[in-house]
Amino acid sequence: MLTLVSHGKTNKQIGAVLYLSPATIHSHLKKVFRKLDANDRAHAVAQAFRAGMLQ
């Protein structure tokens, strides 16, 4: 999911790829943000990159 976020995809676009609703994507991203201690999408991508979760 974070890979798609890093490519600038919207919740709707991510949902279409993963066959989930945009609301479900939003919910999952909120949990990811909390776990990464991130405030927004860009911060989450940066934190994931630093943690080695993205290349």
N, CA, C and O atoms as a Maestro MAE file, in Angstrom:
{
 s_m_m2io_version
 :::
 2.0.0
}

f_m_ct {
 s_m_title
 :::
 protein
 m_atom[220] {
  # First column is atom index #
  i_m_mmod_type
  r_m_x_coord
  r_m_y_coord
  r_m_z_coord
  i_m_residue_number
  s_m_chain_name
  s_m_pdb_residue_name
  s_m_pdb_atom_name
  i_m_atomic_number
  :::
  1 25 0.826 -1.174 0.000 1 A "MET " " N  " 7
  2 3 0.000 0.000 0.000 1 A "MET " " CA " 6
  3 2 0.880 1.250 0.000 1 A "MET " " C  " 6
  4 15 0.601 2.202 -0.729 1 A "MET " " O  " 8
  5 25 1.934 1.254 0.809 2 A "LEU " " N  " 7
  6 3 2.813 2.425 0.851 2 A "LEU " " CA " 6
  7 2 3.549 2.633 -0.468 2 A "LEU " " C  " 6
  8 15 3.871 3.765 -0.826 2 A "LEU " " O  " 8
  9 25 3.812 1.563 -1.181 3 A "THR " " N  " 7
  10 3 4.430 1.710 -2.496 3 A "THR " " CA " 6
  11 2 3.508 2.494 -3.419 3 A "THR " " C  " 6
  12 15 3.956 3.373 -4.156 3 A "THR " " O  " 8
  13 25 2.227 2.176 -3.377 4 A "LEU " " N  " 7
  14 3 1.264 2.907 -4.204 4 A "LEU " " CA " 6
  15 2 1.138 4.356 -3.745 4 A "LEU " " C  " 6
  16 15 1.018 5.260 -4.571 4 A "LEU " " O  " 8
  17 25 1.163 4.577 -2.450 5 A "VAL " " N  " 7
  18 3 1.137 5.950 -1.926 5 A "VAL " " CA " 6
  19 2 2.362 6.706 -2.420 5 A "VAL " " C  " 6
  20 15 2.264 7.871 -2.806 5 A "VAL " " O  " 8
  21 25 3.520 6.044 -2.407 6 A "SER " " N  " 7
  22 3 4.758 6.707 -2.840 6 A "SER " " CA " 6
  23 2 4.735 7.068 -4.323 6 A "SER " " C  " 6
  24 15 5.475 7.947 -4.765 6 A "SER " " O  " 8
  25 25 3.887 6.388 -5.084 7 A "HIS " " N  " 7
  26 3 3.735 6.701 -6.507 7 A "HIS " " CA " 6
  27 2 2.647 7.752 -6.741 7 A "HIS " " C  " 6
  28 15 2.292 8.036 -7.885 7 A "HIS " " O  " 8
  29 25 2.126 8.320 -5.671 8 A "GLY " " N  " 7
  30 3 1.158 9.408 -5.781 8 A "GLY " " CA " 6
  31 2 -0.270 8.970 -6.023 8 A "GLY " " C  " 6
  32 15 -1.103 9.781 -6.430 8 A "GLY " " O  " 8
  33 25 -0.570 7.709 -5.781 9 A "LYS " " N  " 7
  34 3 -1.924 7.208 -6.007 9 A "LYS " " CA " 6
  35 2 -2.871 7.691 -4.913 9 A "LYS " " C  " 6
  36 15 -2.478 7.830 -3.755 9 A "LYS " " O  " 8
  37 25 -4.108 7.942 -5.288 10 A "THR " " N  " 7
  38 3 -5.137 8.352 -4.342 10 A "THR " " CA " 6
  39 2 -5.712 7.108 -3.660 10 A "THR " " C  " 6
  40 15 -5.456 5.979 -4.079 10 A "THR " " O  " 8
  41 25 -6.491 7.337 -2.608 11 A "ASN " " N  " 7
  42 3 -7.142 6.216 -1.934 11 A "ASN " " CA " 6
  43 2 -8.043 5.451 -2.908 11 A "ASN " " C  " 6
  44 15 -8.115 4.223 -2.862 11 A "ASN " " O  " 8
  45 25 -8.717 6.175 -3.774 12 A "LYS " " N  " 7
  46 3 -9.603 5.538 -4.751 12 A "LYS " " CA " 6
  47 2 -8.800 4.668 -5.711 12 A "LYS " " C  " 6
  48 15 -9.208 3.549 -6.021 12 A "LYS " " O  " 8
  49 25 -7.670 5.168 -6.181 13 A "GLN " " N  " 7
  50 3 -6.836 4.405 -7.102 13 A "GLN " " CA " 6
  51 2 -6.227 3.179 -6.417 13 A "GLN " " C  " 6
  52 15 -6.161 2.103 -7.012 13 A "GLN " " O  " 8
  53 25 -5.786 3.340 -5.181 14 A "ILE " " N  " 7
  54 3 -5.226 2.220 -4.421 14 A "ILE " " CA " 6
  55 2 -6.304 1.173 -4.189 14 A "ILE " " C  " 6
  56 15 -6.053 -0.024 -4.328 14 A "ILE " " O  " 8
  57 25 -7.491 1.618 -3.840 15 A "GLY " " N  " 7
  58 3 -8.612 0.706 -3.627 15 A "GLY " " CA " 6
  59 2 -8.932 -0.105 -4.863 15 A "GLY " " C  " 6
  60 15 -9.240 -1.293 -4.770 15 A "GLY " " O  " 8
  61 25 -8.862 0.530 -6.020 16 A "ALA " " N  " 7
  62 3 -9.141 -0.179 -7.272 16 A "ALA " " CA " 6
  63 2 -8.104 -1.271 -7.520 16 A "ALA " " C  " 6
  64 15 -8.447 -2.358 -7.985 16 A "ALA " " O  " 8
  65 25 -6.852 -0.993 -7.215 17 A "VAL " " N  " 7
  66 3 -5.785 -1.980 -7.405 17 A "VAL " " CA " 6
  67 2 -5.936 -3.141 -6.429 17 A "VAL " " C  " 6
  68 15 -5.744 -4.300 -6.796 17 A "VAL " " O  " 8
  69 25 -6.283 -2.821 -5.181 18 A "LEU " " N  " 7
  70 3 -6.348 -3.844 -4.130 18 A "LEU " " CA " 6
  71 2 -7.756 -4.406 -3.920 18 A "LEU " " C  " 6
  72 15 -7.965 -5.235 -3.034 18 A "LEU " " O  " 8
  73 25 -8.717 -3.962 -4.725 19 A "TYR " " N  " 7
  74 3 -10.113 -4.403 -4.621 19 A "TYR " " CA " 6
  75 2 -10.689 -4.114 -3.233 19 A "TYR " " C  " 6
  76 15 -11.361 -4.954 -2.635 19 A "TYR " " O  " 8
  77 25 -10.411 -2.906 -2.736 20 A "LEU " " N  " 7
  78 3 -10.936 -2.434 -1.460 20 A "LEU " " CA " 6
  79 2 -11.564 -1.063 -1.674 20 A "LEU " " C  " 6
  80 15 -11.259 -0.376 -2.649 20 A "LEU " " O  " 8
  81 25 -12.439 -0.671 -0.761 21 A "SER " " N  " 7
  82 3 -13.065 0.648 -0.891 21 A "SER " " CA " 6
  83 2 -12.074 1.730 -0.464 21 A "SER " " C  " 6
  84 15 -11.161 1.466 0.318 21 A "SER " " O  " 8
  85 25 -12.255 2.949 -0.980 22 A "PRO " " N  " 7
  86 3 -11.409 4.054 -0.553 22 A "PRO " " CA " 6
  87 2 -11.477 4.275 0.970 22 A "PRO " " C  " 6
  88 15 -10.484 4.669 1.581 22 A "PRO " " O  " 8
  89 25 -12.629 4.026 1.571 23 A "ALA " " N  " 7
  90 3 -12.762 4.178 3.025 23 A "ALA " " CA " 6
  91 2 -11.898 3.161 3.765 23 A "ALA " " C  " 6
  92 15 -11.319 3.477 4.804 23 A "ALA " " O  " 8
  93 25 -11.809 1.950 3.235 24 A "THR " " N  " 7
  94 3 -10.959 0.925 3.844 24 A "THR " " CA " 6
  95 2 -9.493 1.323 3.715 24 A "THR " " C  " 6
  96 15 -8.720 1.163 4.659 24 A "THR " " O  " 8
  97 25 -9.113 1.832 2.568 25 A "ILE " " N  " 7
  98 3 -7.737 2.293 2.362 25 A "ILE " " CA " 6
  99 2 -7.422 3.409 3.349 25 A "ILE " " C  " 6
  100 15 -6.358 3.415 3.967 25 A "ILE " " O  " 8
  101 25 -8.341 4.347 3.496 26 A "HIS " " N  " 7
  102 3 -8.155 5.449 4.437 26 A "HIS " " CA " 6
  103 2 -7.933 4.916 5.852 26 A "HIS " " C  " 6
  104 15 -7.041 5.377 6.564 26 A "HIS " " O  " 8
  105 25 -8.737 3.960 6.243 27 A "SER " " N  " 7
  106 3 -8.626 3.372 7.577 27 A "SER " " CA " 6
  107 2 -7.275 2.684 7.766 27 A "SER " " C  " 6
  108 15 -6.622 2.861 8.794 27 A "SER " " O  " 8
  109 25 -6.865 1.909 6.783 28 A "HIS " " N  " 7
  110 3 -5.581 1.214 6.869 28 A "HIS " " CA " 6
  111 2 -4.423 2.211 6.917 28 A "HIS " " C  " 6
  112 15 -3.468 2.029 7.672 28 A "HIS " " O  " 8
  113 25 -4.516 3.262 6.107 29 A "LEU " " N  " 7
  114 3 -3.438 4.253 6.095 29 A "LEU " " CA " 6
  115 2 -3.338 4.987 7.432 29 A "LEU " " C  " 6
  116 15 -2.236 5.307 7.878 29 A "LEU " " O  " 8
  117 25 -4.468 5.257 8.072 30 A "LYS " " N  " 7
  118 3 -4.423 5.886 9.392 30 A "LYS " " CA " 6
  119 2 -3.634 5.021 10.367 30 A "LYS " " C  " 6
  120 15 -2.846 5.534 11.161 30 A "LYS " " O  " 8
  121 25 -3.846 3.707 10.307 31 A "LYS " " N  " 7
  122 3 -3.120 2.780 11.184 31 A "LYS " " CA " 6
  123 2 -1.635 2.750 10.838 31 A "LYS " " C  " 6
  124 15 -0.787 2.701 11.729 31 A "LYS " " O  " 8
  125 25 -1.322 2.779 9.547 32 A "VAL " " N  " 7
  126 3 0.076 2.807 9.110 32 A "VAL " " CA " 6
  127 2 0.746 4.092 9.586 32 A "VAL " " C  " 6
  128 15 1.872 4.060 10.082 32 A "VAL " " O  " 8
  129 25 0.057 5.223 9.438 33 A "PHE " " N  " 7
  130 3 0.609 6.499 9.890 33 A "PHE " " CA " 6
  131 2 0.931 6.442 11.383 33 A "PHE " " C  " 6
  132 15 1.982 6.912 11.820 33 A "PHE " " O  " 8
  133 25 0.014 5.861 12.159 34 A "ARG " " N  " 7
  134 3 0.211 5.761 13.605 34 A "ARG " " CA " 6
  135 2 1.445 4.909 13.910 34 A "ARG " " C  " 6
  136 15 2.262 5.277 14.754 34 A "ARG " " O  " 8
  137 25 1.577 3.783 13.228 35 A "LYS " " N  " 7
  138 3 2.705 2.878 13.481 35 A "LYS " " CA " 6
  139 2 4.035 3.494 13.063 35 A "LYS " " C  " 6
  140 15 5.068 3.230 13.677 35 A "LYS " " O  " 8
  141 25 4.005 4.322 12.007 36 A "LEU " " N  " 7
  142 3 5.229 4.971 11.539 36 A "LEU " " CA " 6
  143 2 5.462 6.320 12.210 36 A "LEU " " C  " 6
  144 15 6.465 6.983 11.945 36 A "LEU " " O  " 8
  145 25 4.544 6.727 13.075 37 A "ASP " " N  " 7
  146 3 4.605 8.037 13.725 37 A "ASP " " CA " 6
  147 2 4.686 9.147 12.675 37 A "ASP " " C  " 6
  148 15 5.509 10.059 12.766 37 A "ASP " " O  " 8
  149 25 3.810 9.041 11.678 38 A "ALA " " N  " 7
  150 3 3.789 9.988 10.565 38 A "ALA " " CA " 6
  151 2 2.529 10.839 10.623 38 A "ALA " " C  " 6
  152 15 1.488 10.402 11.113 38 A "ALA " " O  " 8
  153 25 2.641 12.053 10.118 39 A "ASN " " N  " 7
  154 3 1.525 13.000 10.132 39 A "ASN " " CA " 6
  155 2 0.711 12.992 8.850 39 A "ASN " " C  " 6
  156 15 -0.475 13.325 8.866 39 A "ASN " " O  " 8
  157 25 1.332 12.615 7.740 40 A "ASP " " N  " 7
  158 3 0.645 12.637 6.454 40 A "ASP " " CA " 6
  159 2 1.281 11.618 5.513 40 A "ASP " " C  " 6
  160 15 2.193 10.886 5.897 40 A "ASP " " O  " 8
  161 25 0.794 11.580 4.295 41 A "ARG " " N  " 7
  162 3 1.253 10.588 3.324 41 A "ARG " " CA " 6
  163 2 2.745 10.724 3.023 41 A "ARG " " C  " 6
  164 15 3.471 9.729 3.008 41 A "ARG " " O  " 8
  165 25 3.196 11.941 2.785 42 A "ALA " " N  " 7
  166 3 4.612 12.161 2.455 42 A "ALA " " CA " 6
  167 2 5.505 11.752 3.624 42 A "ALA " " C  " 6
  168 15 6.543 11.121 3.425 42 A "ALA " " O  " 8
  169 25 5.109 12.103 4.818 43 A "HIS " " N  " 7
  170 3 5.883 11.746 6.004 43 A "HIS " " CA " 6
  171 2 5.918 10.230 6.177 43 A "HIS " " C  " 6
  172 15 6.958 9.677 6.535 43 A "HIS " " O  " 8
  173 25 4.813 9.560 5.931 44 A "ALA " " N  " 7
  174 3 4.754 8.101 6.052 44 A "ALA " " CA " 6
  175 2 5.692 7.439 5.041 44 A "ALA " " C  " 6
  176 15 6.392 6.482 5.371 44 A "ALA " " O  " 8
  177 25 5.703 7.948 3.822 45 A "VAL " " N  " 7
  178 3 6.597 7.395 2.801 45 A "VAL " " CA " 6
  179 2 8.048 7.609 3.212 45 A "VAL " " C  " 6
  180 15 8.868 6.699 3.086 45 A "VAL " " O  " 8
  181 25 8.370 8.793 3.699 46 A "ALA " " N  " 7
  182 3 9.739 9.077 4.136 46 A "ALA " " CA " 6
  183 2 10.143 8.162 5.302 46 A "ALA " " C  " 6
  184 15 11.248 7.621 5.308 46 A "ALA " " O  " 8
  185 25 9.269 7.993 6.265 47 A "GLN " " N  " 7
  186 3 9.564 7.124 7.407 47 A "GLN " " CA " 6
  187 2 9.753 5.678 6.954 47 A "GLN " " C  " 6
  188 15 10.665 4.997 7.425 47 A "GLN " " O  " 8
  189 25 8.908 5.207 6.057 48 A "ALA " " N  " 7
  190 3 9.016 3.840 5.554 48 A "ALA " " CA " 6
  191 2 10.316 3.652 4.765 48 A "ALA " " C  " 6
  192 15 10.958 2.605 4.864 48 A "ALA " " O  " 8
  193 25 10.698 4.653 3.993 49 A "PHE " " N  " 7
  194 3 11.943 4.586 3.250 49 A "PHE " " CA " 6
  195 2 13.136 4.506 4.203 49 A "PHE " " C  " 6
  196 15 14.041 3.695 4.007 49 A "PHE " " O  " 8
  197 25 13.132 5.347 5.228 50 A "ARG " " N  " 7
  198 3 14.223 5.329 6.217 50 A "ARG " " CA " 6
  199 2 14.302 3.999 6.953 50 A "ARG " " C  " 6
  200 15 15.385 3.535 7.313 50 A "ARG " " O  " 8
  201 25 13.135 3.391 7.172 51 A "ALA " " N  " 7
  202 3 13.093 2.107 7.894 51 A "ALA " " CA " 6
  203 2 13.431 0.931 6.973 51 A "ALA " " C  " 6
  204 15 13.474 -0.211 7.431 51 A "ALA " " O  " 8
  205 25 13.666 1.188 5.704 52 A "GLY " " N  " 7
  206 3 14.008 0.129 4.764 52 A "GLY " " CA " 6
  207 2 12.819 -0.639 4.238 52 A "GLY " " C  " 6
  208 15 12.979 -1.706 3.644 52 A "GLY " " O  " 8
  209 25 11.622 -0.108 4.452 53 A "MET " " N  " 7
  210 3 10.413 -0.782 3.981 53 A "MET " " CA " 6
  211 2 10.140 -0.502 2.507 53 A "MET " " C  " 6
  212 15 9.422 -1.256 1.851 53 A "MET " " O  " 8
  213 25 10.710 0.575 1.993 54 A "LEU " " N  " 7
  214 3 10.568 0.952 0.577 54 A "LEU " " CA " 6
  215 2 11.952 1.129 -0.015 54 A "LEU " " C  " 6
  216 15 12.907 1.476 0.680 54 A "LEU " " O  " 8
  217 25 12.041 0.886 -1.305 55 A "GLN " " N  " 7
  218 3 13.329 1.078 -1.986 55 A "GLN " " CA " 6
  219 2 13.193 2.084 -3.103 55 A "GLN " " C  " 6
  220 15 14.170 2.377 -3.792 55 A "GLN " " O  " 8
  :::
 }
 m_bond[219] {
  # First column is bond index #
  i_m_from
  i_m_to
  i_m_order
  :::
  1 1 2 1
  2 2 3 1
  3 3 4 2
  4 3 5 1
  5 5 6 1
  6 6 7 1
  7 7 8 2
  8 7 9 1
  9 9 10 1
  10 10 11 1
  11 11 12 2
  12 11 13 1
  13 13 14 1
  14 14 15 1
  15 15 16 2
  16 15 17 1
  17 17 18 1
  18 18 19 1
  19 19 20 2
  20 19 21 1
  21 21 22 1
  22 22 23 1
  23 23 24 2
  24 23 25 1
  25 25 26 1
  26 26 27 1
  27 27 28 2
  28 27 29 1
  29 29 30 1
  30 30 31 1
  31 31 32 2
  32 31 33 1
  33 33 34 1
  34 34 35 1
  35 35 36 2
  36 35 37 1
  37 37 38 1
  38 38 39 1
  39 39 40 2
  40 39 41 1
  41 41 42 1
  42 42 43 1
  43 43 44 2
  44 43 45 1
  45 45 46 1
  46 46 47 1
  47 47 48 2
  48 47 49 1
  49 49 50 1
  50 50 51 1
  51 51 52 2
  52 51 53 1
  53 53 54 1
  54 54 55 1
  55 55 56 2
  56 55 57 1
  57 57 58 1
  58 58 59 1
  59 59 60 2
  60 59 61 1
  61 61 62 1
  62 62 63 1
  63 63 64 2
  64 63 65 1
  65 65 66 1
  66 66 67 1
  67 67 68 2
  68 67 69 1
  69 69 70 1
  70 70 71 1
  71 71 72 2
  72 71 73 1
  73 73 74 1
  74 74 75 1
  75 75 76 2
  76 75 77 1
  77 77 78 1
  78 78 79 1
  79 79 80 2
  80 79 81 1
  81 81 82 1
  82 82 83 1
  83 83 84 2
  84 83 85 1
  85 85 86 1
  86 86 87 1
  87 87 88 2
  88 87 89 1
  89 89 90 1
  90 90 91 1
  91 91 92 2
  92 91 93 1
  93 93 94 1
  94 94 95 1
  95 95 96 2
  96 95 97 1
  97 97 98 1
  98 98 99 1
  99 99 100 2
  100 99 101 1
  101 101 102 1
  102 102 103 1
  103 103 104 2
  104 103 105 1
  105 105 106 1
  106 106 107 1
  107 107 108 2
  108 107 109 1
  109 109 110 1
  110 110 111 1
  111 111 112 2
  112 111 113 1
  113 113 114 1
  114 114 115 1
  115 115 116 2
  116 115 117 1
  117 117 118 1
  118 118 119 1
  119 119 120 2
  120 119 121 1
  121 121 122 1
  122 122 123 1
  123 123 124 2
  124 123 125 1
  125 125 126 1
  126 126 127 1
  127 127 128 2
  128 127 129 1
  129 129 130 1
  130 130 131 1
  131 131 132 2
  132 131 133 1
  133 133 134 1
  134 134 135 1
  135 135 136 2
  136 135 137 1
  137 137 138 1
  138 138 139 1
  139 139 140 2
  140 139 141 1
  141 141 142 1
  142 142 143 1
  143 143 144 2
  144 143 145 1
  145 145 146 1
  146 146 147 1
  147 147 148 2
  148 147 149 1
  149 149 150 1
  150 150 151 1
  151 151 152 2
  152 151 153 1
  153 153 154 1
  154 154 155 1
  155 155 156 2
  156 155 157 1
  157 157 158 1
  158 158 159 1
  159 159 160 2
  160 159 161 1
  161 161 162 1
  162 162 163 1
  163 163 164 2
  164 163 165 1
  165 165 166 1
  166 166 167 1
  167 167 168 2
  168 167 169 1
  169 169 170 1
  170 170 171 1
  171 171 172 2
  172 171 173 1
  173 173 174 1
  174 174 175 1
  175 175 176 2
  176 175 177 1
  177 177 178 1
  178 178 179 1
  179 179 180 2
  180 179 181 1
  181 181 182 1
  182 182 183 1
  183 183 184 2
  184 183 185 1
  185 185 186 1
  186 186 187 1
  187 187 188 2
  188 187 189 1
  189 189 190 1
  190 190 191 1
  191 191 192 2
  192 191 193 1
  193 193 194 1
  194 194 195 1
  195 195 196 2
  196 195 197 1
  197 197 198 1
  198 198 199 1
  199 199 200 2
  200 199 201 1
  201 201 202 1
  202 202 203 1
  203 203 204 2
  204 203 205 1
  205 205 206 1
  206 206 207 1
  207 207 208 2
  208 207 209 1
  209 209 210 1
  210 210 211 1
  211 211 212 2
  212 211 213 1
  213 213 214 1
  214 214 215 1
  215 215 216 2
  216 215 217 1
  217 217 218 1
  218 218 219 1
  219 219 220 2
  :::
 }
}
